[in-house]
Structures are given as structure tokens and as C-alpha cells.
Amino acid sequence: MLCVNTEWIEEIGDVEQASLFCWQVFINKFLLRTGKLKTLLHTIKQAFMDRMNNICSKMLSC
């Protein structure tokens, strides 16, 4: 899932860098709002595991 603001792409000139920047902003906002790093790490880990399970299930043998 890409997290990109088109203005950032124009300013930064690179979709990948803009995406990374966007995630840094998102994470910073999340941390400011919740103040809980553990929650964020758990959320990221869960999203990663869900994605891997999804990929794995598409590959038939898992």
C-alpha cells in the first residue's frame, strides 16, 4: 500500500522517497496521538504478517 501525496512527489521528485517520507509523517503523527510505540510496532507487525499470509496463501503450498 503506497502512502503518497502528489505534492510531495513533485517536491521530492521520486515516488519511493515520497512514500517513505509519507510513512515517516504518518508514524510521527500516530506516535504524537497515541504516545505508544508498542502499539505502533504491533500494528506494523500485524500488517506485515497479514500481508505475508496473503502472499503465502496465493502460492498454494505454504
C-alpha positions in Angstrom: 0.0 0.0 0.0 1.5 3.3 -1.1 1.1 6.3 1.1 1.8 9.2 -1.2 0.8 12.8 -1.5 1.2 14.1 -5.1 2.6 17.4 -3.9 5.4 15.5 -2.2 6.2 13.6 -5.3 6.6 16.9 -7.2 8.8 18.4 -4.5 10.8 15.3 -3.8 10.8 14.1 -7.4 10.7 10.4 -6.5 7.7 8.3 -5.7 9.6 5.9 -3.5 11.2 8.7 -1.4 7.8 10.5 -1.2 6.3 7.3 0.0 8.9 6.8 2.7 8.5 10.5 3.7 4.7 10.0 4.0 5.1 6.9 6.2 7.5 8.9 8.5 5.0 11.6 8.8 2.2 9.1 9.4 4.3 7.3 12.1 5.2 10.6 13.8 1.5 11.7 13.8 0.5 8.3 15.2 3.1 8.5 17.9 2.1 12.0 18.8 -1.6 11.0 19.0 -1.1 7.8 21.0 2.3 8.1 22.5 2.5 4.3 22.4 5.4 2.8 20.4 4.4 -0.7 21.4 1.0 -0.3 19.8 2.5 1.1 16.6 5.1 -1.7 16.4 2.3 -4.3 17.0 0.2 -2.7 14.2 3.1 -2.8 11.8 4.0 -6.4 12.7 0.3 -7.4 12.3 0.0 -5.7 8.9 3.2 -7.4 7.8 2.1 -10.8 8.9 -1.3 -10.3 7.3 0.4 -9.4 4.0 2.8 -12.4 4.2 -0.1 -14.8 4.9 -2.0 -13.3 2.0 1.0 -13.8 -0.3 1.6 -17.3 1.1 -1.9 -18.4 0.6 -1.7 -17.3 -3.1 1.3 -19.5 -3.6 -0.7 -22.7 -3.0 1.9 -24.5 -0.9 2.5 -22.8 2.4 
